[in-house]
Amino acid sequence: MGCNMMSVAASFYKETLAVTTGISAPFNNLAIIYKQQTAADGLVNRGNTFKEIGRVTEAIQDYIRAVNIRPTMPEAHANLASA
């Protein structure tokens, strides 16, 4: 945000959400839990970035996805309400 590179930040958030591929079988359950938590955080962060650059519809979609992943995440609900 400080460098006025919101579109670049949004693309990095998108890539971050897809990082957990190729994890070996013993770690699958742990990876699923961790991915859900980090995915929700990443979606909220990307939603914030979209909102800052005026792409409110995309921000709302990310907040809704975050709420679906982690229904008890207050930031996702608050940001969805503000969007």
C-alpha positions as CSV (number, residue, x, y, z in Angstrom):
1,M,0.0,0.0,0.0
2,G,2.8,2.4,0.9
3,C,4.3,2.0,-2.6
4,N,0.9,2.3,-4.4
5,M,1.2,-1.2,-5.9
6,M,-2.2,-2.6,-4.9
7,S,-2.7,-4.7,-8.0
8,V,0.7,-6.4,-7.5
9,A,-0.2,-7.1,-3.9
10,A,-3.5,-8.6,-4.9
11,S,-1.8,-11.0,-7.3
12,F,0.7,-12.0,-4.6
13,Y,-2.2,-12.8,-2.2
14,K,-3.7,-14.9,-5.0
15,E,-0.5,-16.9,-5.4
16,T,-0.1,-17.3,-1.6
17,L,-3.6,-19.0,-1.4
18,A,-2.4,-21.7,-3.8
19,V,0.9,-22.7,-2.2
20,T,-0.1,-25.8,-0.3
21,T,0.0,-28.3,-3.2
22,G,2.2,-31.3,-3.2
23,I,2.2,-32.0,0.6
24,S,2.8,-35.7,1.5
25,A,0.0,-37.9,2.8
26,P,0.9,-37.9,6.6
27,F,0.6,-34.1,6.7
28,N,-2.7,-33.8,4.8
29,N,-5.0,-33.3,7.8
30,L,-2.7,-30.7,9.3
31,A,-2.3,-29.0,5.9
32,I,-6.1,-28.8,5.5
33,I,-6.5,-27.1,8.9
34,Y,-3.6,-24.8,8.3
35,K,-4.7,-24.0,4.7
36,Q,-8.2,-23.1,5.9
37,Q,-6.7,-20.7,8.5
38,T,-4.2,-19.1,6.1
39,A,-6.6,-19.1,3.2
40,A,-9.2,-17.1,5.2
41,D,-6.4,-14.7,6.3
42,G,-5.2,-14.4,2.8
43,L,-8.7,-13.8,1.4
44,V,-9.3,-11.0,4.0
45,N,-6.0,-9.4,3.1
46,R,-6.7,-9.6,-0.6
47,G,-10.2,-8.3,0.0
48,N,-8.7,-5.3,1.9
49,T,-6.4,-4.7,-1.1
50,F,-9.3,-4.9,-3.6
51,K,-11.3,-2.5,-1.4
52,E,-8.4,0.0,-1.3
53,I,-8.2,0.1,-5.1
54,G,-12.0,0.4,-5.6
55,R,-12.7,-3.2,-6.7
56,V,-15.4,-3.6,-4.0
57,T,-17.2,-6.4,-5.7
58,E,-14.1,-8.6,-5.7
59,A,-13.4,-7.6,-2.1
60,I,-16.9,-8.7,-1.1
61,Q,-16.4,-12.0,-2.8
62,D,-13.2,-12.6,-0.9
63,Y,-14.8,-11.7,2.4
64,I,-17.7,-14.0,1.8
65,R,-15.2,-16.9,0.9
66,A,-13.3,-16.1,4.1
67,V,-16.5,-16.3,6.2
68,N,-17.4,-19.6,4.6
69,I,-14.0,-21.0,5.5
70,R,-13.8,-19.6,9.0
71,P,-17.3,-18.6,10.2
72,T,-15.9,-17.3,13.5
73,M,-13.4,-14.9,12.0
74,P,-14.5,-11.4,13.2
75,E,-12.3,-9.5,10.7
76,A,-14.0,-11.2,7.7
77,H,-17.4,-10.3,9.0
78,A,-16.4,-6.7,9.9
79,N,-14.8,-6.1,6.5
80,L,-17.7,-7.7,4.7
81,A,-20.1,-5.3,6.5
82,S,-17.9,-2.3,5.8
83,A,-17.6,-3.2,2.1
